[in-house]
């Protein structure tokens, strides 16, 4: 009678889930919106799929480079200096085109205020 109460093992199943964990992705709508803003013309679905794959590879490479710079510096947090180093290696930041100028040219005012320290009345620096 004791053997009858024992649950039978189902072959091929384990306690853990069989699904692979998915990598986080940038929303397709965001990529599409940004790309359409800069292209300013209609884009075919096939062309957009290629842009999507390229942007995914670009951001994977970007994040692994930033991770390498941060580890090389002996830190666990990515800082502005790491981003600036990456942009220098990509040729976006030069002696003639510093990072602050790029920020002022391409980002809206609310982001500029967050990234560039500004002196205000009372000798306070924001941020």
N, C-alpha and C positions, 0 to 999 in steps of 0.2 A: 504493500500500500504506500510506502514512503516513496518509491520510485515513480509512482503515478503523479505525485504532487510536484515533482521537479519540473521546471520549465525547460522546454526543448530549445536548443541553440539553433538559430537560423543561420544557415551557411551564407558566407559572403557579406555579412553585415558586421560592422564594428560599432562601438559606442560613439566614435567621433563622426562628425559630418564628412561627407565625401566631397563637398564643394571646395574649390580652391578659393582662397581669399582674393577678392578683386582689388586692384590698385585704384586709388582715387583718380578721377579724371576731371579735366576742366569741362564745364558744361558746353555742349555743342552750340547752344544758343549764344553763349558768350563769344566763342570763337567766330561764329557766323556774324554776329553783330560788329565785332571789331574789324573783321576782314572786310565786310561790306562798307564800313565807314571809310576805310583807306582806299578801297578799290573804286568805289563810286560808279559801279556798273554791274549789270547782272552777272551772276556766276552760275555755271552749270553744276549739277549735283556731283558729277564725276570730279570736276575741278575742286569742289569743296571737300570731297573725301580725301583728296591728296593734301589739301591745306590742313585738314584735321590731323592726318598722320604726321605731317611735317611739324606741326605745332606740338604734338605730343612728344615726338623725339627731341625737339628743341628744349622743351621744359624738363624732360628727363636729364638731358645733358647739362642744362643750366643748374639743376638742383644737385647733381653729382659733383659738378665743379665747385659749387659753393660749399658743399659738405667737405670736399678735399681741402679747400683753403682754410676752413674753420678748424678742421682737425690738425692741419699743419701748424696753425697758430696755437694749438693746445687748448682750444676752447670747445664748448659744446653748444654754443649759440651763434648763429650767423649774425654778423654785425654789418654796419654800413661800409666799413673798410673792406670787407670781403666782396660785397656787391661792386664797390668801386674798382677793386682789383680785377674782378671778372670783366667789367666793362672796359677797363684799360686793355686787357688782353684781347678783347673783341674789337678794339679800335674805336669804340664809341666815345670813350673819354680820353682826351689827349691834353697836352700842356696848353694848347690853344682853345680847347673846348672842355672846361672842367665840368664835373658832375652837377654843380649848382646851376650852371647855365642850361644844361639839358633839362633839369627839373623845372626851371622857370619857363622854358620854351614849350614843354610838352605836357605839363600837368596843370590841372585847374588849381585855383587859389587855395582851396581848402586842403589839398594835398601838399602844396608848397609850404603852407604854414606848419604842417606836421614834420616835414623833412628838413627845412632850412630854419635854423634858429634866428629869431628876429628880436631886436631890442625894442622895448616899448617904454612908455613913460614910467618913471619911478625906478629906473635902472633894473627892470626885470627882463629876463630873457625867456622867450617862449620858443619851444617847449622846454 
